[in-house]
Amino acid sequence: MSDVETLKAEIKKLSARATTAKMNLHDFSEELPANWANAPQVARDVVDAYQALDAARKKLKQLEQA
C-alpha cells in the first residue's frame, strides 16, 4: 500500500473520530447544566480529533503535490 493510500485510510478513521467527538459535544451540550465539570474534557476531545484530521489532510495534500 502506498503512503497516499495509507494516509487516506487514516484520514477516514480520523474523520469518523472527529464526527463522533462532534456528536458527543452536541449531546453534552443538550444535557447542560448536568455534568458541566466535564466541559473541558469534552471540548479537548473535539479539538484533538479535528487537529489530527486537519494535520493528516495537510500531509495528504503535500504528498499528492509532490
Backbone as numpy.savetxt, mean C-alpha at the origin, in Angstrom:
# Nx Ny Nz CAx CAy CAz Cx Cy Cz
12.06 -15.76 -14.74 11.20 -14.58 -14.74 12.11 -13.34 -14.74
11.78 -12.37 -15.56 12.60 -11.16 -15.64 12.35 -10.25 -14.45
13.25 -9.29 -14.30 13.09 -8.32 -13.21 11.78 -7.56 -13.35
11.42 -7.21 -14.57 10.18 -6.47 -14.81 8.97 -7.31 -14.42
8.96 -8.56 -14.83 7.84 -9.45 -14.50 7.74 -9.67 -12.99
8.88 -9.84 -12.35 8.91 -10.02 -10.90 8.37 -8.78 -10.19
8.79 -7.62 -10.66 8.34 -6.37 -10.06 6.85 -6.15 -10.29
6.35 -6.51 -11.45 4.91 -6.39 -11.71 4.11 -7.27 -10.77
4.61 -8.47 -10.51 3.93 -9.36 -9.56 3.95 -8.76 -8.16
5.08 -8.17 -7.79 5.18 -7.52 -6.48 4.24 -6.33 -6.39
4.13 -5.56 -7.45 3.22 -4.40 -7.47 1.78 -4.86 -7.29
1.44 -5.97 -7.89 0.08 -6.51 -7.73 -0.20 -6.83 -6.26
0.77 -7.43 -5.59 0.62 -7.75 -4.17 0.55 -6.48 -3.33
1.42 -5.52 -3.65 1.43 -4.26 -2.90 0.13 -3.48 -3.11
-0.40 -3.55 -4.31 -1.67 -2.87 -4.59 -2.80 -3.47 -3.76
-2.82 -4.77 -3.64 -3.83 -5.44 -2.82 -3.66 -5.05 -1.35
-2.40 -4.98 -0.91 -2.12 -4.58 0.48 -2.58 -3.15 0.73
-2.33 -2.27 -0.23 -2.73 -0.86 -0.09 -4.25 -0.73 -0.07
-4.91 -1.49 -0.91 -6.38 -1.45 -0.93 -6.95 -1.94 0.39
-6.37 -3.00 0.92 -6.82 -3.51 2.22 -6.61 -2.48 3.32
-5.46 -1.83 3.31 -5.17 -0.79 4.32 -6.16 0.36 4.20
-6.47 0.74 2.95 -7.43 1.82 2.72 -8.80 1.45 3.27
-9.22 0.23 3.02 -10.53 -0.21 3.52 -10.53 -0.31 5.04
-9.42 -0.73 5.63 -9.32 -0.78 7.09 -9.43 0.62 7.67
-8.83 1.60 7.02 -8.93 2.98 7.47 -10.37 3.47 7.37
-11.03 3.13 6.28 -12.43 3.50 6.11 -13.30 2.90 7.20
-13.12 1.60 7.44 -13.89 0.93 8.49 -13.59 1.53 9.86
-12.32 1.82 10.11 -11.93 2.42 11.37 -12.64 3.76 11.56
-12.67 4.57 10.52 -13.27 5.91 10.64 -14.76 5.84 10.94
-15.41 4.81 10.42 -16.84 4.66 10.68 -17.13 4.26 12.11
-16.14 3.67 12.79 -16.33 3.22 14.16 -15.95 4.27 15.19
-15.39 5.39 14.73 -14.98 6.43 15.68 -16.19 6.96 16.42
-16.07 7.31 17.68 -14.86 7.49 18.46 -14.35 6.24 19.16
-14.99 5.10 18.92 -14.49 3.86 19.52 -13.09 3.56 18.99
-12.24 3.08 19.84 -10.87 2.70 19.48 -10.05 3.84 18.89
-10.34 5.06 19.26 -9.64 6.22 18.71 -8.13 6.14 18.93
-7.71 5.46 19.97 -6.27 5.37 20.27 -5.51 4.57 19.20
-6.22 3.81 18.39 -5.58 3.03 17.32 -5.34 3.85 16.06
-5.78 5.11 16.04 -5.68 5.93 14.84 -4.25 6.04 14.30
-3.25 6.29 15.13 -1.88 6.39 14.57 -1.42 5.11 13.88
-1.74 3.96 14.42 -1.31 2.70 13.81 -2.05 2.43 12.50
-3.35 2.69 12.49 -4.13 2.48 11.28 -3.62 3.41 10.17
-3.36 4.65 10.52 -2.84 5.60 9.54 -1.45 5.19 9.07
-0.60 4.72 9.97 0.76 4.30 9.61 0.71 3.13 8.63
-0.24 2.21 8.84 -0.39 1.07 7.94 -0.71 1.53 6.52
-1.59 2.54 6.41 -1.95 3.08 5.10 -0.75 3.76 4.46
-0.06 4.59 5.21 1.11 5.30 4.69 2.17 4.31 4.23
2.47 3.32 5.04 3.49 2.33 4.69 3.12 1.57 3.41
1.86 1.18 3.31 1.42 0.41 2.14 1.54 1.24 0.87
1.10 2.49 0.93 1.14 3.32 -0.27 2.56 3.79 -0.60
3.40 3.97 0.40 4.80 4.31 0.12 5.50 3.16 -0.61
5.26 1.94 -0.14 5.87 0.77 -0.78 5.36 0.61 -2.21
4.07 0.81 -2.42 3.49 0.71 -3.75 4.06 1.78 -4.68
4.16 3.00 -4.20 4.70 4.10 -4.99 6.16 3.84 -5.38
6.94 3.37 -4.43 8.35 3.08 -4.70 8.49 1.98 -5.75
7.68 0.94 -5.66 7.74 -0.15 -6.62 7.33 0.32 -8.01
6.32 1.16 -8.09 5.88 1.69 -9.39 6.97 2.56 -10.02
7.64 3.35 -9.20 8.73 4.18 -9.72 9.88 3.32 -10.22
10.18 2.27 -9.49 11.25 1.37 -9.89 10.91 0.68 -11.21
9.65 0.26 -11.35 9.20 -0.38 -12.58 9.34 0.59 -13.75
8.94 1.81 -13.54 9.04 2.82 -14.60 10.49 2.99 -15.04
11.40 3.01 -14.09 12.82 3.14 -14.41 13.32 1.93 -15.21
12.91 0.74 -14.79 13.33 -0.48 -15.49 12.78 -0.51 -16.92
11.55 -0.07 -17.09 10.94 -0.09 -18.41 11.56 0.96 -19.35
12.10 2.02 -18.79 12.71 3.07 -19.61 14.15 2.74 -19.97
14.73 1.80 -19.26 16.15 1.46 -19.50 16.33 0.59 -20.72
